[in-house]
Amino acid sequence: MEKLSIPKGTRDFGQIESFRRKFIIDKIQKEFIKYGFSPIETPTMENLSVLMGKYGEEGDQLLFKVLNSGDFLKNTTQKDYESGHKGFFNKISEKGLRYDLTVPFARYVVMNQHNITFPFKRYQIQPVWRADRPQRGRYREFYQCDADIIGTRSSWNEVELTLLIHDVFKSLELEDFIVKINHREVLFAMAAAADLKGKEIPFCVALDKLDKIGTEAVLSEVEGLNGNPSIVLKYLKLINEPIDEKSKIERLAKITGAQNKGYEELLSFFKGLNEFPARNFKVELDFSLARGLSYYTGMIYEVKPTKVKMGSICGGGRYDDLTGMFGLNGVSGIGISFGLDRIYDVLLESQLFPETAKGGPQVLVIHLDEMSFKHGIQLVDALRDAGISADLYPDNVKIQKQMTYANKLGIPFVLTIGSDEIAQENYPLKNMVSGETTRASLQNIIKLLNP
């Protein structure tokens, strides 16, 4: 018999992992709702015509394509086989698993434009799929938690999403992170000044690898693109200059010899943050930040943990005309995406999950005999009616086996029923952590468990 397995880059989640993931989702969703975002959902699959060409050439290669139903080879010819995989796939696959939530959102907006009130603030928490090489923090199936604002170009959006990022991580008690900021138009001005006009995307790809490959390797890639590495070196030196953001932006504008709205929007953004003097913002201007997705046009974000070795745990940016690819022009949007799976790994390594995130019932009702079991049915129903997570051990077995069950599941309280307890309507409630036992009526037990 073949050994059972699951596809690489996917995972099973047991009860503790699932409860912890739900804990993260609940915290993020609460902040989304607090900020006025409304939920939507889109299908697992999209037409390839929607997905292809939105993520750059590398993104297209990472799309999971779905074979057409039935005899998917019936319309192919020998010429199709000889044309290579790109032409061949057009004949056998019309759909693909979604790569992110932003492009499906843009498609949704265009299809529902007459039913949407703009500006539209939506959140979406669903899985996405990428045919990437699996490694720590990088999976083929993972969840994204997105918040987007579409239908407005207000500079308040960039500030508001920065506030949201900080509030989400505050709710998760994750303090060790940094929000990196840059602007796509500033990057394009940097490319032009480095003699790489028309090669902006490969320039951004090289620059974005600074943390991984180092300065010399980035300069080598720039030289390979026939760019000016000496100009790029000035950019890289400026990143770590101990000066304020305003001075960095003005210095970069002088180096590039350009002044576009990217510089102005960055200055406006940092000025906007100053309107919240009580906030301890963890924001850093980083001219090497590029973000790989090609649809970004304005300010871009990336959030990284500072004490756990991990890639970005949140990212996003401004996209001025993503809906234009589907026929609705001039609708600007901006969004951020929290990576549930990476946040999970960071919280786990940082030991930030509370005990309550393990889930399971708060109290287990155990019993000495058949009569006690029947009485327990009424008790567990009353506990649940009071909003307390409770369970009744289902089998008439020795009390020690029932206690062992509670210990293995980490259930914090056990309520024991015997004939004396039924007669007196007074029940022993044992704290399984401290070992302390309290005898009380059902009403007082409910008050104790649900103060």
GIFEN-V882658 format. One record per pair of residues at least 4 apart in sequence whose C-alpha atoms are under 7 Angstrom apart, sorted by the first residue. I is the first residue (numbers start at 0). J is the second residue. D is the distance in whole Angstrom. If there is no record, write none. Layout:
i,j,d
I,J,D
I,J,D
//
This chain:
i,j,d
5,9,7
7,133,7
8,133,5
8,138,5
8,139,5
8,140,6
9,138,6
9,139,6
9,140,6
12,16,5
12,17,6
13,17,6
14,18,6
15,19,6
15,357,5
15,358,7
16,20,6
17,21,6
18,22,6
18,356,6
18,357,6
18,358,5
19,23,6
19,356,5
19,357,6
20,24,6
20,343,7
21,25,6
22,26,6
22,356,6
23,27,6
24,28,6
25,29,6
26,30,7
26,170,6
26,171,7
27,31,6
27,167,6
28,32,6
29,33,6
30,34,6
30,167,6
31,35,7
31,36,5
31,122,7
32,36,5
32,37,7
35,120,7
36,120,5
36,121,5
36,122,6
37,120,6
37,121,5
37,122,6
38,121,6
38,122,5
38,123,6
39,121,7
39,122,7
39,123,6
40,123,6
41,103,7
43,96,6
43,97,6
44,94,6
44,95,5
44,96,5
44,97,6
45,49,7
45,50,7
45,94,6
45,95,6
45,96,6
45,97,6
46,50,7
46,93,6
46,94,4
46,95,6
47,51,6
47,93,6
47,94,5
47,95,6
51,59,6
52,59,7
53,293,7
53,294,7
54,58,5
54,59,6
54,292,5
54,293,6
55,59,6
55,292,7
55,293,6
56,60,7
57,61,7
58,62,7
61,129,5
61,130,5
61,131,6
62,95,7
62,96,7
62,98,6
62,129,6
62,130,6
63,95,6
63,96,5
63,128,7
63,129,6
63,130,6
64,92,7
64,94,6
64,95,4
64,96,6
65,92,6
65,94,5
65,95,5
66,71,7
66,91,6
66,92,5
67,71,5
67,91,6
67,92,5
67,93,7
71,91,5
72,91,6
74,90,7
75,79,6
75,90,6
76,80,7
77,81,6
78,82,6
79,86,7
79,87,5
80,87,6
82,86,6
82,87,7
83,87,6
84,88,6
85,89,7
87,91,7
88,92,6
89,93,7
96,128,6
97,127,6
97,128,6
98,127,5
98,128,5
98,129,6
99,127,6
100,104,6
101,105,6
102,106,6
103,107,6
104,108,6
105,109,6
105,321,6
105,322,5
106,110,6
106,322,7
106,325,7
107,111,6
108,112,5
109,322,6
109,325,7
109,327,6
111,115,6
115,119,7
117,150,5
118,148,7
118,149,6
118,150,4
118,151,6
119,148,6
119,149,5
119,150,6
120,147,6
120,148,4
120,149,7
121,146,6
121,147,6
121,148,7
122,145,5
122,146,4
122,147,6
123,144,6
123,145,5
123,146,7
124,142,7
124,143,6
124,144,4
124,145,6
125,142,6
125,143,6
125,144,7
126,140,7
126,141,5
126,142,4
126,143,6
127,140,6
127,141,6
127,142,6
127,143,7
128,139,5
128,140,5
128,141,7
129,139,5
129,140,7
130,139,6
131,139,6
133,137,6
133,138,5
133,139,7
134,138,7
136,309,7
136,341,5
141,340,6
142,338,6
142,339,6
142,340,7
143,336,6
143,337,6
143,338,5
143,339,6
144,336,5
144,337,5
144,338,6
144,339,7
145,335,6
145,336,4
145,337,6
146,334,6
146,335,6
146,336,7
147,332,7
147,333,6
147,334,4
147,335,7
148,332,6
148,333,5
148,334,6
149,330,7
149,331,6
149,332,4
149,333,6
150,330,5
150,331,5
150,332,6
151,331,6
151,332,7
152,331,6
155,159,6
156,160,6
157,161,6
157,268,7
158,162,6
158,268,6
158,271,6
158,272,7
159,163,6
160,164,6
161,165,6
162,166,6
163,167,6
164,168,6
165,169,6
166,170,6
167,171,7
168,172,6
168,173,5
168,174,7
169,173,6
169,174,7
175,304,6
175,305,5
175,306,6
176,302,7
176,303,6
176,304,4
176,305,5
177,281,5
177,282,6
177,283,7
177,302,6
177,303,6
177,304,6
177,305,7
178,281,6
178,282,5
178,283,6
178,300,7
178,301,6
178,302,4
178,303,7
179,282,6
179,283,5
179,284,6
179,285,6
179,300,6
179,301,5
179,302,6
180,283,6
180,284,5
180,285,6
180,299,6
180,300,5
180,301,7
181,284,6
181,285,6
181,286,6
181,288,6
181,298,6
181,299,5
181,300,7
182,186,6
182,261,6
182,297,5
182,298,4
182,299,6
183,187,6
183,295,7
183,296,6
183,297,5
183,298,6
184,188,6
184,261,5
184,296,7
184,297,6
185,189,6
185,261,5
185,262,6
186,190,6
187,191,6
187,199,6
188,192,6
188,255,6
188,257,7
189,193,6
189,255,6
190,194,7
190,195,5
190,196,6
190,199,6
190,202,6
191,195,5
191,196,4
192,255,5
193,226,6
193,227,5
193,230,6
193,231,6
194,226,5
194,227,6
195,199,6
195,226,5
198,202,6
199,203,6
200,204,6
201,205,6
202,206,6
202,221,7
203,207,6
203,289,5
204,208,7
204,291,7
205,217,6
205,220,6
206,217,6
206,287,5
207,287,6
207,288,5
207,289,5
208,212,6
209,213,5
209,214,6
209,217,6
209,287,7
212,216,6
212,217,7
213,217,6
214,218,6
215,219,6
216,220,6
217,221,6
218,222,6
218,228,5
219,223,6
220,224,6
221,225,7
221,226,5
221,227,7
221,228,6
222,226,5
222,227,6
222,228,6
227,231,7
228,232,6
229,233,7
230,234,7
231,235,6
232,236,6
233,237,6
234,238,7
236,240,7
237,247,7
238,285,6
238,286,6
242,246,6
242,247,7
243,247,6
244,248,6
244,284,6
245,249,6
245,266,6
246,250,6
247,251,6
248,252,6
248,262,6
249,253,6
250,254,6
251,255,6
252,256,6
252,257,6
252,258,6
253,257,7
258,262,7
259,263,7
260,264,6
261,265,6
261,297,7
262,266,6
263,267,6
264,268,6
265,269,6
266,270,6
267,271,6
268,272,6
269,273,7
294,318,6
294,321,6
295,316,6
295,317,6
295,318,5
296,317,6
296,318,5
296,319,6
297,316,7
297,317,5
297,318,6
298,316,5
298,317,6
299,315,6
299,316,4
299,317,6
300,314,5
300,315,5
300,316,6
301,311,6
301,313,6
301,314,4
301,315,7
302,311,5
302,312,6
302,313,5
302,314,6
303,310,6
303,311,5
303,312,6
304,309,7
307,345,6
312,337,6
312,338,5
312,341,6
312,342,6
313,335,7
313,336,5
313,337,4
313,338,6
314,335,5
314,336,5
314,337,7
315,334,6
315,335,4
315,336,6
316,333,6
316,334,6
316,335,6
317,332,6
317,333,4
317,334,7
318,331,6
318,332,5
318,333,6
319,330,6
319,331,4
319,332,6
320,328,6
320,329,6
320,330,6
320,331,6
322,326,7
322,327,5
322,328,6
322,330,7
323,327,5
323,328,4
323,329,7
338,342,6
339,343,6
340,344,6
341,345,6
342,346,6
343,347,6
344,348,6
345,349,6
346,350,6
346,351,5
346,352,6
347,351,6
347,352,7
352,356,6
359,410,7
360,388,5
360,389,5
360,390,6
360,410,6
361,387,7
361,388,5
361,389,6
361,410,6
361,411,6
361,412,6
362,388,7
362,389,5
362,390,7
362,410,6
362,411,6
362,412,5
362,413,5
362,414,7
363,389,6
363,390,5
363,391,6
363,392,7
363,405,7
363,410,7
363,412,6
363,413,5
363,414,6
364,375,7
364,379,7
364,390,6
364,391,5
364,392,6
364,413,6
364,414,5
364,415,6
365,391,6
365,392,6
365,401,6
365,414,6
365,415,5
365,416,6
366,371,5
366,372,5
366,398,7
366,415,6
366,416,5
366,417,6
367,371,6
367,398,6
367,416,6
367,417,5
368,372,6
368,395,6
369,373,6
369,395,7
370,374,6
371,375,6
371,416,6
371,417,6
371,418,7
372,376,7
374,378,7
375,379,6
375,391,7
376,380,6
377,381,6
378,382,6
379,383,6
379,389,6
379,390,6
379,391,6
380,384,6
381,385,6
382,386,7
382,387,5
382,389,6
382,445,7
383,387,5
383,388,6
383,389,6
387,449,7
392,401,7
396,400,7
397,401,7
398,402,6
399,403,6
400,404,6
401,405,6
402,406,6
403,407,6
404,408,6
405,409,6
405,410,5
406,410,6
411,430,6
411,431,5
411,432,6
412,428,7
412,429,6
412,430,5
412,431,6
413,428,6
413,429,5
413,430,7
414,426,7
414,427,6
414,428,5
414,429,6
415,426,7
415,427,6
415,428,7
416,420,6
416,421,7
416,426,7
417,421,6
418,422,6
419,423,6
420,424,5
420,425,5
420,426,5
424,440,6
425,438,6
425,439,5
425,440,5
426,438,5
426,439,6
426,440,6
427,436,6
427,437,6
427,438,4
427,439,7
428,436,5
428,437,5
428,438,6
429,434,6
429,435,6
429,436,4
429,437,6
430,434,5
430,435,5
430,436,6
439,443,6
439,444,6
440,444,6
441,445,6
442,446,6
443,447,6
444,448,6
445,449,6
446,450,5
//
